Amino acid sequence: MNLDPWVPILVIASSLLPGLIIFSLAENSVRLRTGLNLTGALLNLVLVGWMLWGVYLGHRYEARLALLPDLELVLLADTLSLLFITLSAVLWLVTTVYAIGYLKGSPHRSRFFGFFSLCVTSTAGVSLAGNLITFLLFYELLTLATYPLIMHHGTEVARRAGRSYLVYTIFGGALLLLGTVWLYTLTGTLEFTPRGLLNGMGEEHRPALRAIFALLIAGLGVKAALVPLHGWLPQAMVAPAPVSALLHAVAVVKAGAFGIVRIVYEVFGVEFAAGLGVTAPLAWLAATTIIYGSLRALFQDDLKRMLAFSTVSQVSYITLGVAIVGPVATIGGMVHLVHQGFMKITLFLCAGNLAETLGVHKISEMNGVGRRMPWTMAAFTVGAFGMIGAPPVAGFISKWYLGLGALEAGQGWVIFVLAGSSLLTASYFLPVLHAVWFREPPVCWPKEHHFGLRETAWALLLPPLATAVMALGAGLLAAMPFSPLNWAKLIAAREFYLP
């Protein structure tokens, strides 16, 4: 019996089934809920590791289920999907450990972890989607699963943020659906195909294909936080820290950016898209978003809001790498999908530690906090330098390849965008680091919890330290065979730039 088709299904089930069970648990079922969360996360990681090794060796894991006579639900593990789902599996485990500590003693934990697991299920489905209809179904499920997490606290501010998120994402989903249906009427297929399923389409379809491209990118651009579709993201920072971390590092914004990669490379084909004249406007839109997000971050005092605008800027590096058109730029964009995840989740988990341990939410309250929480702020410092693009943190590798790719493609203007963004990022992170490490701390903090010899609870401290090590290791060990960089090179060779 061939078990390969069952592996992608088991990956989906490893988060779906624990989540459904958790919904039914009483609030005081702490051990059972914790056991289900950790067992699901570990099983998911093992299954993804199994597929990672198999795909590297050229194995194929594919499951198909008929939806309509000529449309199928397709789960497929290829090199691109493994890049995203491996990031998801690793960071889900880290965030689960953090969330268990963060929500200790809080109400509605079964509801939270149930939707948390559905969010991971949706992200896995987005990663493994083998065609556009499967992608669309899981993409919309992600909207529904994330909405209650944003509103978890139940305050008026949280409800308002949730409504804003829902309006934006339903609008984006409608555009994506319209573009998908229109594409299907032209092609009769929605399969993701190396070098694009539209390669070879006749001249008579070009105006329609440009309109379809605009619809699909706009639909995905909502979750990818492309300007001017980004407005929901800073508002969503009212969510608990584990949710913010998941939104920015893995789930929502990355699902949008990942979808843009699929559309450009495996629906249109990058050469065909460039011939249509749609990649240049996409590159300028990404560049505008990069600079805009950095400028907005520069003037924030709320720490999570600053990090949110930083995400608006940083995630668009992925779109920029896609739109430059060239294998080296593609590698830079692909690897930044992982690198940004490591760095941004570190920053958000550290922000959560400050809020939960000291009651610190604003940058103006962070003077001298490095003396009180040195390990947390050491992890924060690694993440911040990575966002700036300083070696040897992973962010430097991403920007190096994006810059080289831009020069290779004759797009020299991109160098000025990268340099400007790095300067702006340094302008809003370096003053924070100076305040953290070199200014005198206040006499007392807004709200302080003591943990004996530890600066905070272990469940809150270990996850950001682990992800900071990942961000540093991905930069220092970039030349290793199984580094994110080398996997991105494998994607470019196998999927996007076939001979």
PADRENLUM-906336 format. One record per residue (C-alpha): residue in one letter; chain; x, y negated, z. Coordinates in pm, whole numbers, always signed. Last residue first. Example, Ala and Ser with C-alpha at 12.3 -4.5 7.8 and 13.67 -1.06 7.14 Angstrom:
  res  chain      px      py      pz
    S      A   +1367    +106    +714
    A      A   +1230    +450    +780
***
This chain:
  res  chain      px      py      pz
    P      A   +1620   -2472   -1834
    L      A   +1385   -2515   -1537
    Y      A   +1386   -2859   -1380
    F      A   +1089   -2857   -1145
    E      A   +1029   -2512    -999
    R      A   +1342   -2302    -975
    A      A   +1628   -2554    -986
    A      A   +1455   -2841    -807
    I      A   +1318   -2604    -544
    L      A   +1663   -2448    -488
    K      A   +1814   -2793    -442
    A      A   +1549   -2866    -179
    W      A   +1648   -2539      -6
    N      A   +2009   -2657     -11
    L      A   +1914   -2983    +158
    P      A   +1689   -2816    +416
    S      A   +1992   -2612    +526
    F      A   +1990   -2238    +457
    P      A   +2321   -2218    +269
    M      A   +2510   -2468    +489
    A      A   +2616   -2796    +323
    A      A   +2371   -3006    +524
    L      A   +2518   -2883    +852
    L      A   +2593   -3224   +1008
    G      A   +2278   -3387    +872
    A      A   +2029   -3109    +941
    G      A   +2204   -3056   +1276
    L      A   +2140   -3414   +1389
    A      A   +1770   -3400   +1306
    M      A   +1741   -3049   +1452
    V      A   +1924   -3158   +1769
    A      A   +1677   -3447   +1801
    T      A   +1395   -3196   +1752
    A      A   +1518   -2984   +2043
    L      A   +1573   -3284   +2273
    P      A   +1225   -3409   +2185
    P      A   +1076   -3068   +2279
    L      A   +1279   -3015   +2602
    L      A   +1171   -3328   +2790
    L      A    +792   -3305   +2794
    A      A    +765   -2937   +2890
    W      A   +1048   -2990   +3139
    A      A    +853   -3263   +3323
    T      A   +1025   -3602   +3347
    E      A   +1355   -3755   +3458
    R      A   +1455   -3440   +3644
    L      A   +1615   -3438   +3988
    G      A   +1277   -3461   +4158
    F      A    +999   -3511   +3906
    H      A    +875   -3859   +3998
    H      A    +582   -4029   +3825
    E      A    +599   -4404   +3764
    K      A    +330   -4643   +3643
    P      A    +410   -5000   +3530
    W      A    +780   -4954   +3626
    C      A    +939   -5113   +3928
    V      A   +1226   -5356   +3991
    P      A   +1272   -5394   +3618
    P      A   +1570   -5239   +3435
    E      A   +1869   -5457   +3345
    R      A   +1954   -5468   +2976
    F      A   +2224   -5259   +2807
    W      A   +2082   -4916   +2719
    V      A   +1712   -4963   +2647
    A      A   +1731   -5329   +2550
    H      A   +2011   -5263   +2301
    L      A   +1826   -4961   +2163
    V      A   +1514   -5172   +2109
    P      A   +1716   -5450   +1945
    L      A   +1869   -5184   +1714
    F      A   +1536   -5038   +1603
    Y      A   +1358   -5338   +1449
    S      A   +1647   -5494   +1260
    A      A   +1803   -5157   +1176
    T      A   +1484   -5065    +992
    L      A   +1496   -5398    +809
    L      A   +1855   -5341    +704
    S      A   +1779   -4984    +596
    S      A   +1475   -5099    +396
    G      A   +1678   -5365    +219
    A      A   +1952   -5116    +131
    L      A   +1704   -4860      -1
    V      A   +1513   -5122    -200
    F      A   +1836   -5270    -336
    I      A   +1952   -4924    -444
    V      A   +1615   -4869    -616
    W      A   +1693   -5155    -856
    G      A   +1961   -4936   -1014
    Q      A   +1708   -4712   -1185
    G      A   +1934   -4566   -1456
    A      A   +1826   -4210   -1375
    E      A   +2169   -4113   -1236
    L      A   +2181   -4438   -1039
    A      A   +1843   -4363    -882
    G      A   +1945   -4005    -809
    L      A   +2261   -4119    -632
    G      A   +2056   -4356    -416
    L      A   +1791   -4096    -338
    Y      A   +2063   -3843    -262
    W      A   +2236   -4075     -16
    K      A   +1905   -4183    +135
    S      A   +1806   -3827    +221
    I      A   +2149   -3734    +356
    F      A   +2159   -4045    +578
    G      A   +1823   -3957    +729
    A      A   +1966   -3627    +855
    V      A   +2190   -3786   +1118
    P      A   +2568   -3801   +1045
    P      A   +2553   -4074    +932
    A      A   +2327   -4380    +969
    G      A   +2011   -4388    +760
    I      A   +1817   -4637    +973
    M      A   +1561   -4365   +1040
    G      A   +1837   -4130   +1151
    F      A   +1977   -4394   +1384
    A      A   +1634   -4422   +1545
    G      A   +1589   -4047   +1582
    V      A   +1929   -4008   +1746
    T      A   +1855   -4300   +1979
    F      A   +1519   -4151   +2079
    A      A   +1695   -3825   +2174
    A      A   +1939   -4023   +2390
    M      A   +1637   -4212   +2527
    T      A   +1475   -3894   +2652
    W      A   +1801   -3771   +2798
    P      A   +1879   -4099   +2975
    M      A   +1537   -4153   +3138
    R      A   +1592   -4400   +3427
    R      A   +1915   -4551   +3296
    G      A   +1786   -4551   +2937
    V      A   +1481   -4746   +3054
    G      A   +1699   -5053   +3103
    N      A   +1454   -5288   +2932
    M      A   +1167   -5088   +2780
    E      A    +871   -5307   +2883
    S      A    +905   -5551   +2590
    I      A    +891   -5252   +2355
    K      A    +542   -5177   +2481
    H      A    +380   -4858   +2607
    V      A    +565   -4788   +2935
    G      A    +350   -4611   +3197
    L      A    +665   -4461   +3348
    T      A    +625   -4085   +3305
    E      A    +328   -4051   +3068
    A      A    +396   -4358   +2852
    L      A    +773   -4313   +2836
    N      A    +738   -3943   +2762
    G      A    +485   -4012   +2485
    A      A    +727   -4256   +2322
    C      A    +992   -3982   +2336
    L      A    +752   -3743   +2165
    F      A    +685   -4007   +1901
    L      A   +1053   -4068   +1829
    T      A   +1142   -3700   +1809
    I      A    +844   -3631   +1581
    K      A    +973   -3904   +1351
    M      A   +1326   -3769   +1320
    F      A   +1247   -3403   +1255
    G      A    +962   -3484   +1016
    Q      A   +1164   -3747    +832
    H      A   +1427   -3483    +763
    V      A   +1179   -3229    +632
    L      A    +996   -3443    +374
    H      A   +1327   -3624    +326
    V      A   +1464   -3305    +172
    M      A   +1209   -3322    -108
    G      A   +1265   -3691    -184
    G      A   +1643   -3660    -197
    I      A   +1626   -3340    -406
    T      A   +1392   -3513    -651
    A      A   +1633   -3804    -674
    V      A   +1907   -3559    -775
    P      A   +1685   -3378   -1026
    G      A   +1560   -3687   -1209
    V      A   +1241   -3887   -1238
    I      A   +1237   -4194   -1006
    A      A    +874   -4112    -921
    V      A    +938   -3804    -707
    G      A   +1214   -3969    -503
    L      A    +992   -4274    -451
    T      A    +704   -4056    -332
    I      A    +929   -3895     -71
    Y      A   +1075   -4231     +31
    S      A    +713   -4336     +81
    V      A    +710   -4138    +404
    Q      A    +962   -4381    +555
    S      A    +773   -4707    +511
    V      A    +428   -4609    +633
    T      A    +606   -4404    +901
    S      A    +786   -4716   +1027
    F      A    +447   -4883   +1040
    A      A    +336   -4607   +1277
    L      A    +656   -4627   +1482
    M      A    +591   -4996   +1547
    R      A    +235   -4911   +1646
    K      A    +364   -4645   +1885
    L      A    +597   -4895   +2052
    D      A    +349   -5183   +2089
    D      A    +557   -5498   +2040
    Q      A    +530   -5511   +1661
    F      A    +689   -5773   +1434
    L      A    +959   -5566   +1261
    A      A    +722   -5277   +1200
    R      A    +525   -5496    +958
    L      A    +839   -5575    +756
    S      A    +944   -5209    +742
    G      A    +600   -5099    +626
    Y      A    +596   -5365    +353
    I      A    +944   -5274    +226
    I      A    +870   -4903    +189
    T      A    +515   -4964     +61
    T      A    +644   -5192    -215
    A      A    +902   -4930    -313
    A      A    +634   -4659    -327
    L      A    +411   -4878    -547
    W      A    +710   -4957    -769
    A      A    +787   -4587    -809
    L      A    +422   -4507    -885
    P      A    +415   -4782   -1150
    A      A    +724   -4620   -1312
    T      A    +583   -4266   -1290
    V      A    +265   -4336   -1488
    G      A    +408   -4414   -1833
    L      A    +251   -4111   -2001
    G      A    +599   -3999   -2104
    A      A    +709   -4015   -1740
    A      A    +416   -3791   -1648
    F      A    +516   -3546   -1924
    E      A    +874   -3536   -1797
    V      A    +757   -3489   -1436
    G      A    +504   -3217   -1510
    F      A    +139   -3320   -1491
    V      A      +5   -3052   -1257
    E      A    +317   -2897   -1106
    Y      A    +562   -3187   -1083
    V      A    +359   -3504   -1043
    I      A     +50   -3350    -884
    R      A    +238   -3114    -650
    V      A    +471   -3392    -529
    I      A    +174   -3622    -469
    G      A     +11   -3344    -266
    F      A    +320   -3317     -47
    A      A    +301   -3691     +22
    G      A     -65   -3662    +123
    A      A      -8   -3352    +334
    K      A    +293   -3528    +491
    V      A     +73   -3815    +607
    V      A    -178   -3576    +761
    A      A      +5   -3282    +913
    V      A    +377   -3271    +966
    A      A    +573   -3559   +1119
    H      A    +329   -3848   +1131
    L      A      -1   -3683   +1221
    L      A    +166   -3417   +1439
    A      A    +355   -3673   +1648
    S      A     +46   -3889   +1684
    V      A    -152   -3582   +1791
    P      A    +110   -3482   +2049
    A      A    +113   -3846   +2178
    P      A    -262   -3863   +2241
    A      A    -459   -4069   +1984
    V      A    -469   -4451   +2008
    M      A    -208   -4446   +1733
    A      A    -490   -4389   +1483
    Q      A    -525   -4767   +1436
    P      A    -174   -4787   +1286
    L      A    -270   -4515   +1033
    W      A    -616   -4624    +920
    G      A    -492   -4927    +723
    H      A    -261   -4731    +490
    L      A    -456   -4749    +162
    P      A    -303   -5080     +45
    V      A     -21   -4967     +46
    L      A     +55   -4594     +43
    A      A     -35   -4421    +368
    A      A     +27   -4064    +241
    K      A    -323   -3980    +372
    V      A    -480   -4253    +160
    G      A    -230   -4204    -124
    L      A    -368   -3857    -193
    G      A    -695   -3992    -327
    A      A    -518   -4282    -498
    I      A    -270   -4040    -657
    L      A    -549   -3815    -786
    L      A    -758   -4102    -922
    A      A    -461   -4273   -1091
    F      A    -348   -3945   -1249
    I      A    -701   -3883   -1378
    A      A    -706   -4230   -1537
    R      A    -371   -4168   -1704
    L      A    -497   -3827   -1820
    A      A    -806   -3985   -1977
    P      A    -594   -4234   -2172
    R      A    -357   -3953   -2281
    H      A    -617   -3703   -2404
    E      A    -595   -3791   -2777
    E      A    -215   -3758   -2771
    G      A    -234   -3381   -2723
    M      A    -146   -3185   -2411
    G      A    +190   -3006   -2443
    N      A    +280   -3003   -2077
    L      A     -42   -3035   -1879
    L      A     +15   -2730   -1654
    G      A    +329   -2886   -1511
    R      A    +701   -2806   -1505
    P      A    +631   -2502   -1283
    T      A    +252   -2450   -1278
    F      A      -7   -2527   -1011
    E      A    -327   -2371   -1139
    L      A    -628   -2599   -1198
    T      A    -761   -2448   -1521
    G      A   -1022   -2529   -1787
    T      A    -798   -2809   -1917
    L      A   -1016   -3112   -1989
    T      A   -1320   -3030   -1771
    Y      A   -1083   -2918   -1496
    L      A    -902   -3252   -1493
    W      A   -1232   -3437   -1456
    V      A   -1331   -3213   -1165
    T      A    -995   -3268    -992
    G      A    -998   -3645   -1046
    L      A   -1346   -3672    -897
    L      A   -1250   -3452    -603
    L      A    -939   -3659    -531
    L      A   -1139   -3981    -546
    A      A   -1398   -3837    -308
    G      A   -1123   -3716     -72
    G      A    -972   -4065     -60
    F      A   -1308   -4217     +33
    I      A   -1355   -3945    +294
    T      A   -1005   -4022    +423
    Y      A   -1054   -4396    +459
    V      A   -1399   -4377    +617
    L      A   -1296   -4096    +853
    Y      A    -982   -4273    +972
    S      A   -1175   -4594   +1038
    R      A   -1440   -4401   +1229
    G      A   -1173   -4227   +1438
    A      A   -1000   -4557   +1517
    R      A   -1332   -4704   +1631
    R      A   -1401   -4400   +1846
    A      A   -1055   -4427   +2003
    V      A   -1101   -4798   +2076
    E      A   -1444   -4727   +2226
    T      A   -1288   -4464   +2450
    G      A   -1340   -4091   +2394
    H      A    -982   -3990   +2469
    H      A    -994   -3724   +2195
    M      A   -1100   -3957   +1911
    I      A    -783   -3894   +1706
    L      A    -809   -3523   +1783
    P      A   -1177   -3515   +1682
    Y      A   -1087   -3653   +1333
    T      A    -792   -3418   +1274
    A      A    -993   -3103   +1206
    L      A   -1239   -3272    +966
    T      A    -964   -3442    +765
    L      A    -757   -3122    +754
    L      A   -1062   -2935    +622
    E      A   -1061   -3187    +338
    Y      A    -703   -3101    +243
    F      A    -778   -2730    +288
    L      A   -1053   -2744     +23
    L      A    -859   -2977    -209
    F      A    -546   -2761    -207
    T      A    -751   -2454    -291
    I      A    -911   -2646    -581
    L      A    -571   -2771    -699
    N      A    -407   -2433    -732
    G      A    -164   -2213    -541
    A      A    -233   -2366    -202
    L      A     +29   -2244     +46
    S      A    +122   -2581    +196
    V      A    -233   -2718    +202
    G      A    -348   -2395    +366
    A      A     -73   -2418    +628
    T      A    -176   -2778    +700
    S      A    -539   -2670    +737
    T      A    -446   -2393    +981
    V      A    -232   -2639   +1181
    C      A    -527   -2878   +1209
    L      A    -752   -2586   +1304
    S      A    -507   -2504   +1586
    F      A    -521   -2862   +1717
    F      A    -900   -2850   +1685
    G      A    -910   -2559   +1928
    F      A    -631   -2708   +2140
    F      A    -829   -3028   +2198
    R      A   -1164   -2860   +2260
    S      A   -1006   -2622   +2507
    R      A    -825   -2912   +2674
    H      A   -1143   -3114   +2731
    P      A   -1024   -3274   +3058
    S      A    -659   -3335   +3150
    G      A    -480   -3136   +3423
    K      A    -180   -3062   +3205
    L      A    -234   -3244   +2875
    Y      A    +128   -3351   +2821
    G      A    +277   -3021   +2940
    I      A     +68   -2804   +2707
    A      A    +104   -3067   +2433
    Y      A    +485   -3048   +2448
    V      A    +497   -2670   +2414
    T      A    +247   -2691   +2128
    T      A    +448   -2970   +1965
    V      A    +761   -2756   +1950
    L      A    +573   -2453   +1815
    W      A    +392   -2666   +1558
    L      A    +723   -2829   +1464
    V      A    +878   -2502   +1354
    A      A    +570   -2373   +1172
    S      A    +497   -2703    +995
    L      A    +856   -2748    +876
    T      A    +849   -2392    +749
    I      A    +514   -2466    +580
    F      A    +654   -2763    +390
    L      A    +971   -2606    +252
    L      A    +795   -2272    +198
    S      A    +534   -2438     -25
    L      A    +809   -2573    -252
    T      A    +998   -2242    -277
    D      A    +686   -2042    -358
    A      A    +432   -1878    -127
    L      A     +90   -1862    -294
    L      A    -260   -1873    -150
    V      A    -520   -1896    -427
    L      A    -894   -1953    -388
    E      A   -1019   -1872    -736
    L      A   -1222   -2045   -1005
    D      A   -1353   -1888   -1327
    P      A   -1641   -1673   -1197
    L      A   -1669   -1889    -883
    L      A   -1488   -1864    -549
    A      A   -1290   -1548    -630
    L      A   -1018   -1469    -373
    R      A    -649   -1450    -462
    A      A    -345   -1376    -242
    E      A     +16   -1429    -348
    Y      A    +353   -1349    -194
    R      A    +629   -1321    -455
    H      A    +986   -1203    -389
    G      A   +1283   -1379    -552
    L      A   +1538   -1324    -275
    Y      A   +1473   -1674    -136
    V      A   +1102   -1596    -155
    G      A   +1150   -1291     +68
    W      A   +1362   -1475    +324
    L      A   +1114   -1759    +355
    M      A    +819   -1521    +356
    W      A    +953   -1338    +662
    G      A   +1040   -1667    +830
    V      A    +682   -1785    +770
    L      A    +553   -1468    +934
    V      A    +782   -1510   +1235
    L      A    +691   -1878   +1279
    N      A    +318   -1803   +1261
    L      A    +357   -1528   +1519
    L      A    +539   -1772   +1750
    A      A    +272   -2041   +1712
    G      A     -14   -1795   +1759
    T      A    +145   -1641   +2067
    L      A    +218   -1986   +2213
    N      A    -137   -2114   +2175
    L      A    -303   -1788   +2280
    G      A     -84   -1762   +2590
    T      A    -150   -2123   +2688
    R      A    -525   -2071   +2653
    L      A    -511   -1748   +2853
    R      A    -297   -1903   +3126
    V      A    -508   -2219   +3159
    S      A    -853   -2065   +3162
    N      A    -973   -2348   +3393
    E      A   -1127   -2545   +3108
    A      A   -1346   -2252   +3007
    L      A   -1260   -2079   +2681
    S      A   -1492   -2069   +2377
    F      A   -1299   -2318   +2166
    I      A    -979   -2125   +2241
    I      A   -1110   -1820   +2054
    L      A   -1160   -2019   +1732
    G      A    -813   -2171   +1763
    P      A    -646   -1837   +1830
    L      A    -811   -1701   +1511
    L      A    -719   -1994   +1285
    S      A    -352   -2027   +1385
    S      A    -225   -1678   +1304
    A      A    -509   -1632   +1051
    I      A    -352   -1872    +799
    V      A     -17   -1693    +823
    L      A    -197   -1358    +807
    I      A    -358   -1461    +477
    P      A     -18   -1561    +337
    V      A    +118   -1214    +439
    W      A    -177   -1012    +309
    P      A     -86   -1038     -59
    D      A    +257    -883     +21
    L      A    +121    -575    +201
    N      A    +135    -342    -101
    M      A      +0      +0      +0
***
